[in-house]
Amino acid sequence: MKKISVILIVLYMVFINQPICSRATIDMFTYEIMKDHLVMLSDKHDLEMKSLGQSELGREIFAIKIGKGKKNVLITGSHHGREWLTTHIIMEMIKEYASAYNKKYSLYGHSLNILDHVSIWFVPMVNPDGVTIQQKGVEHLPLVLQEVYVDMNNGESNFKRWKANGVGVDLNRQYPAGWEEIQGDSTYASYSHYKGEKPFGSSETKSLLTFTEEIKPLASIAYHTSGREIFWYYYNQVENLYRDYQLAEMVSDVTGYKISYPSSDAVGGGYTDWFIQCYQKPAMTIELSYLVEETNPPLSIFDEEWNRNKTIGLILAEYAKKHVDN
């Protein structure tokens, strides 16, 4: 795995400046479009924007903050390449919340004054390499790299099912909570389900670890797709169960998504699992969209998913201030 990763990174960096034949539509948030929009929103609304580090293939991982509160909550998206609908939802949150906050409007019945107390940090695309592979394929890469990626994709030249990062590691199996117990997944670099050689072994998860430790969120949401489910439990301490479940209920009531529990044989490895275990604070994985199989949900459902989720960031900040900030 190490040898493959090094070869991929070196070869990619050689060819990274070659023109890319994009198959993305103008409506799709590619990494490049997302970056441009973040810069524009940051300039327009005077938002703090920062790079958390680089992906395995050298793309910057960006975070942006709304609010002046000294305490924080964190919302992340696109841990998985094919789950870029989550980036769309988060980017819309940033745009709507920033505009309303600067004008001191209320928004969807919520006062934006909450952001004077608790700021919201967003990481819209944790896995920019995986998103790019899933959206554009690998035709723009030299043939030797194309062959490596096709091999990691089990011989398929269509990359619509790609979940992993740029070197075949599943980022939501990279966190230490239950990592040792993950079994039955791929034992080598793959489009999905390879947990890597060790927790936080990938550039992307290391960057998110450092950032989480820096801002110390009171609560966190990791957006994924699909299935319209909410996962909130990972061996939460007994004294926190009511507090954490109450937040899940509020989110369920607003989104219409069902609250789910892990099966008896479920294992961890996810960001939410680690956050709950490490910080003993509420966190949720929210699965957008009706259930799709190994691909991205269609952009045609954006409006519905946005209407279900448009207040979730504000609800998270309000709940954190009232129930966690003590």
C-alpha positions as CSV (number, residue, x, y, z in Angstrom):
1,M,0.0,0.0,0.0
2,K,2.8,2.5,0.9
3,K,4.5,1.8,-2.4
4,I,1.4,2.3,-4.4
5,S,0.6,5.5,-2.5
6,V,4.0,7.0,-3.2
7,I,3.9,6.1,-6.9
8,L,0.5,7.6,-7.3
9,I,1.4,10.8,-5.5
10,V,4.7,11.3,-7.4
11,L,3.2,10.6,-10.8
12,Y,0.2,12.7,-10.1
13,M,2.3,15.7,-9.1
14,V,4.2,15.4,-12.3
15,F,1.0,15.6,-14.4
16,I,-1.1,17.8,-12.1
17,N,-0.7,20.9,-14.3
18,Q,-1.9,19.1,-17.4
19,P,-5.3,20.3,-18.6
20,I,-8.3,18.4,-17.3
21,C,-11.1,17.4,-19.6
22,S,-14.0,18.0,-17.2
23,R,-17.3,16.1,-17.5
24,A,-18.9,18.1,-14.8
25,T,-21.8,20.3,-15.6
26,I,-21.9,23.9,-14.6
27,D,-24.4,23.1,-11.9
28,M,-22.2,20.6,-10.2
29,F,-19.9,21.6,-7.4
30,T,-16.5,20.4,-8.6
31,Y,-13.6,21.0,-6.3
32,E,-12.5,24.0,-8.4
33,I,-16.0,25.6,-8.5
34,M,-16.4,25.0,-4.7
35,K,-13.0,26.7,-4.1
36,D,-14.0,29.7,-6.2
37,H,-17.3,30.1,-4.4
38,L,-15.7,29.9,-1.0
39,V,-13.3,32.7,-1.9
40,M,-16.1,34.8,-3.2
41,L,-18.3,34.2,-0.1
42,S,-15.3,34.9,2.2
43,D,-14.6,38.2,0.4
44,K,-18.2,39.3,0.2
45,H,-19.2,38.5,3.8
46,D,-15.8,39.0,5.5
47,L,-15.7,35.3,6.6
48,E,-12.6,33.6,8.0
49,M,-11.4,31.0,5.6
50,K,-8.4,28.7,6.0
51,S,-6.7,25.7,4.6
52,L,-6.5,22.7,6.9
53,G,-3.8,21.1,4.8
54,Q,-3.6,19.2,1.5
55,S,-5.1,16.0,0.3
56,E,-3.0,13.1,-0.7
57,L,-2.8,14.5,-4.3
58,G,-2.1,18.1,-3.3
59,R,-5.5,19.8,-3.2
60,E,-6.2,22.2,-0.4
61,I,-8.9,21.2,2.2
62,F,-10.8,24.4,3.1
63,A,-12.8,25.4,6.2
64,I,-14.9,28.6,6.5
65,K,-16.4,30.1,9.6
66,I,-19.7,32.0,10.1
67,G,-20.1,33.9,13.3
68,K,-18.1,35.8,15.9
69,G,-18.8,33.4,18.8
70,K,-15.8,32.1,20.7
71,K,-17.3,28.6,20.9
72,N,-17.8,26.5,17.8
73,V,-19.7,23.7,16.1
74,L,-18.5,21.8,13.1
75,I,-20.2,20.6,9.9
76,T,-18.4,18.5,7.4
77,G,-19.2,17.0,4.0
78,S,-17.9,14.7,1.2
79,H,-15.8,12.3,3.3
80,H,-16.6,10.0,0.4
81,G,-16.1,10.8,-3.3
82,R,-19.5,9.9,-4.6
83,E,-21.3,11.9,-1.8
84,W,-20.7,15.4,-3.2
85,L,-24.4,16.3,-2.8
86,T,-23.4,17.0,0.8
87,T,-21.1,19.7,-0.5
88,H,-24.0,21.3,-2.3
89,I,-26.1,21.4,0.9
90,I,-23.2,22.8,3.0
91,M,-22.4,25.5,0.4
92,E,-26.0,26.6,0.4
93,M,-25.9,26.8,4.2
94,I,-22.8,29.0,4.0
95,K,-24.4,31.3,1.5
96,E,-27.7,31.7,3.2
97,Y,-26.4,31.9,6.8
98,A,-23.6,34.4,5.9
99,S,-26.0,36.7,4.1
100,A,-28.6,36.7,6.9
101,Y,-26.0,37.1,9.6
102,N,-24.4,40.1,8.0
103,K,-27.8,41.8,7.7
104,K,-28.8,40.7,11.1
105,Y,-31.9,39.0,9.7
106,S,-33.7,36.1,11.2
107,L,-33.7,33.1,8.9
108,Y,-36.3,30.4,8.7
109,G,-37.6,31.4,12.1
110,H,-34.2,31.3,13.8
111,S,-32.3,34.3,15.2
112,L,-28.9,34.8,13.7
113,N,-27.8,36.3,17.0
114,I,-26.9,32.7,18.0
115,L,-23.7,33.1,15.9
116,D,-22.5,35.9,18.2
117,H,-22.2,33.2,20.8
118,V,-21.5,30.0,18.8
119,S,-19.8,30.1,15.4
120,I,-20.3,27.4,12.8
121,W,-17.2,26.1,11.0
122,F,-17.9,24.3,7.7
123,V,-15.6,21.9,5.9
124,P,-17.6,21.4,2.6
125,M,-15.3,18.8,1.0
126,V,-13.1,16.6,3.2
127,N,-12.1,14.4,0.2
128,P,-11.4,16.6,-2.9
129,D,-9.4,13.9,-4.7
130,G,-12.1,11.3,-4.3
131,V,-14.8,13.8,-5.5
132,T,-12.7,14.7,-8.5
133,I,-12.1,11.1,-9.5
134,Q,-15.8,10.3,-9.1
135,Q,-17.0,13.3,-11.1
136,K,-14.4,13.4,-13.8
137,G,-12.9,9.9,-14.1
138,V,-9.2,9.4,-14.8
139,E,-9.0,9.9,-18.5
140,H,-7.0,13.1,-18.1
141,L,-4.3,11.1,-16.3
142,P,-1.4,9.3,-18.0
143,L,-2.1,5.7,-19.0
144,V,0.0,4.1,-16.2
145,L,-2.1,5.9,-13.6
146,Q,-5.4,5.1,-15.3
147,E,-4.5,1.4,-15.1
148,V,-3.7,1.7,-11.4
149,Y,-7.1,3.4,-10.7
150,V,-9.0,0.9,-12.8
151,D,-7.3,-1.9,-10.8
152,M,-8.4,-0.2,-7.5
153,N,-11.9,0.1,-9.1
154,N,-12.1,-3.7,-9.5
155,G,-11.5,-3.4,-13.3
156,E,-14.2,-0.9,-13.9
157,S,-13.5,2.2,-16.1
158,N,-16.6,4.0,-14.8
159,F,-15.8,5.7,-11.5
160,K,-19.3,6.7,-10.4
161,R,-19.1,4.4,-7.4
162,W,-15.8,5.8,-6.2
163,K,-15.8,6.5,-2.4
164,A,-12.1,6.5,-1.4
165,N,-9.5,9.2,-1.4
166,G,-6.9,9.7,-4.1
167,V,-4.9,6.7,-3.1
168,G,-7.7,4.2,-2.4
169,V,-8.3,4.7,1.3
170,D,-11.9,5.0,2.7
171,L,-11.6,8.2,4.8
172,N,-14.6,7.3,7.0
173,R,-12.8,4.2,8.1
174,Q,-9.7,6.1,9.2
175,Y,-10.7,7.2,12.7
176,P,-9.5,5.2,15.8
177,A,-12.8,4.5,17.4
178,G,-13.3,0.8,16.7
179,W,-10.7,0.8,13.9
180,E,-9.0,-2.4,15.1
181,E,-12.3,-4.3,15.0
182,I,-13.1,-3.4,11.4
183,Q,-12.9,-6.7,9.5
184,G,-14.1,-8.1,6.2
185,D,-13.3,-5.0,4.2
186,S,-10.9,-4.6,1.4
187,T,-7.3,-5.5,2.5
188,Y,-5.7,-3.3,-0.2
189,A,-6.2,0.1,-1.8
190,S,-9.7,0.2,-3.4
191,Y,-12.6,2.4,-4.5
192,S,-14.3,1.6,-1.2
193,H,-13.9,0.0,2.2
194,Y,-10.1,0.0,2.6
195,K,-9.4,1.3,6.1
196,G,-5.7,2.0,5.5
197,E,-2.7,0.8,7.5
198,K,-3.4,2.9,10.6
199,P,-5.9,5.4,11.9
200,F,-5.3,9.0,10.8
201,G,-2.9,7.5,8.2
202,S,-4.3,9.7,5.4
203,S,-3.5,13.4,4.9
204,E,-7.2,14.3,4.9
205,T,-8.0,12.7,8.2
206,K,-4.8,14.1,9.8
207,S,-5.9,17.5,8.7
208,L,-9.4,17.1,10.1
209,L,-8.0,15.7,13.4
210,T,-5.7,18.8,13.8
211,F,-8.5,21.2,13.0
212,T,-11.0,19.5,15.4
213,E,-8.4,19.7,18.2
214,E,-7.9,23.3,17.4
215,I,-11.5,24.6,17.4
216,K,-12.8,22.1,20.0
217,P,-16.4,21.9,18.7
218,L,-19.3,21.6,21.2
219,A,-21.0,19.4,18.7
220,S,-20.5,18.1,15.1
221,I,-22.4,16.9,12.1
222,A,-20.9,14.8,9.3
223,Y,-23.1,14.8,6.2
224,H,-23.1,11.6,4.0
225,T,-25.4,10.0,1.5
226,S,-27.7,8.1,1.3
227,G,-30.8,6.7,3.0
228,R,-32.3,9.7,5.0
229,E,-31.1,8.4,8.3
230,I,-29.5,9.9,11.4
231,F,-26.8,8.0,13.3
232,W,-26.0,9.5,16.7
233,Y,-24.9,6.7,18.9
234,Y,-21.4,5.2,19.5
235,Y,-21.1,4.0,23.1
236,N,-22.2,7.4,24.4
237,Q,-21.7,7.8,28.1
238,V,-24.9,7.1,30.1
239,E,-25.1,10.6,31.5
240,N,-25.0,12.0,27.9
241,L,-27.6,9.7,26.3
242,Y,-30.6,11.9,26.9
243,R,-28.8,15.0,25.8
244,D,-27.5,13.5,22.6
245,Y,-30.7,11.7,21.7
246,Q,-32.7,14.9,22.2
247,L,-30.6,16.6,19.5
248,A,-31.1,13.6,17.2
249,E,-34.9,13.9,17.8
250,M,-34.9,17.6,16.9
251,V,-33.0,16.9,13.7
252,S,-35.3,14.0,12.8
253,D,-38.4,16.2,13.4
254,V,-37.1,18.9,11.1
255,T,-35.7,16.6,8.3
256,G,-38.2,13.7,8.4
257,Y,-35.2,11.4,8.5
258,K,-35.4,8.3,10.7
259,I,-33.2,7.8,13.8
260,S,-31.1,4.7,13.3
261,Y,-29.0,2.6,15.6
262,P,-26.0,0.5,14.6
263,S,-26.6,-3.2,14.3
264,S,-25.1,-5.5,16.9
265,D,-22.2,-6.4,14.6
266,A,-21.5,-2.8,13.5
267,V,-18.0,-1.4,13.9
268,G,-16.7,2.1,14.1
269,G,-14.0,3.9,12.2
270,G,-16.1,7.0,11.3
271,Y,-15.5,10.6,12.2
272,T,-18.7,10.7,14.3
273,D,-17.7,7.6,16.2
274,W,-14.4,9.1,17.1
275,F,-15.8,12.5,18.0
276,I,-18.3,11.0,20.4
277,Q,-15.7,8.7,22.0
278,C,-13.0,11.4,22.2
279,Y,-14.9,14.4,23.2
280,Q,-18.1,12.9,24.9
281,K,-20.1,15.6,23.1
282,P,-23.1,15.1,20.7
283,A,-22.3,14.3,17.0
284,M,-24.4,12.8,14.2
285,T,-23.9,11.3,10.8
286,I,-26.8,12.6,8.6
287,E,-27.5,10.6,5.5
288,L,-29.1,12.7,2.8
289,S,-31.2,11.5,-0.1
290,Y,-33.4,8.5,-0.7
291,L,-31.4,5.4,-0.9
292,V,-29.2,5.0,-3.9
293,E,-26.7,2.2,-4.5
294,E,-23.1,2.7,-5.4
295,T,-23.3,6.1,-7.0
296,N,-24.1,9.7,-6.3
297,P,-27.7,10.9,-5.6
298,P,-29.0,13.0,-8.5
299,L,-28.8,16.8,-8.4
300,S,-32.6,16.8,-9.1
301,I,-33.3,16.1,-5.4
302,F,-31.2,19.1,-4.1
303,D,-34.2,21.3,-3.5
304,E,-36.0,18.7,-1.4
305,E,-32.9,17.9,0.6
306,W,-32.1,21.5,1.1
307,N,-35.6,22.2,2.4
308,R,-35.2,19.3,4.9
309,N,-31.8,20.5,6.1
310,K,-31.7,24.3,5.7
311,T,-32.1,25.0,9.5
312,I,-29.8,22.2,10.8
313,G,-26.7,24.3,11.2
314,L,-28.6,26.9,13.3
315,I,-30.3,24.2,15.3
316,L,-26.9,22.7,16.0
317,A,-25.5,26.0,17.3
318,E,-28.6,26.7,19.4
319,Y,-28.6,23.3,20.9
320,A,-24.9,23.4,21.7
321,K,-25.2,26.8,23.5
322,K,-28.1,25.6,25.6
323,H,-27.2,22.0,26.4
324,V,-23.4,21.6,25.9
325,D,-21.7,24.9,26.6
326,N,-21.3,24.5,30.4
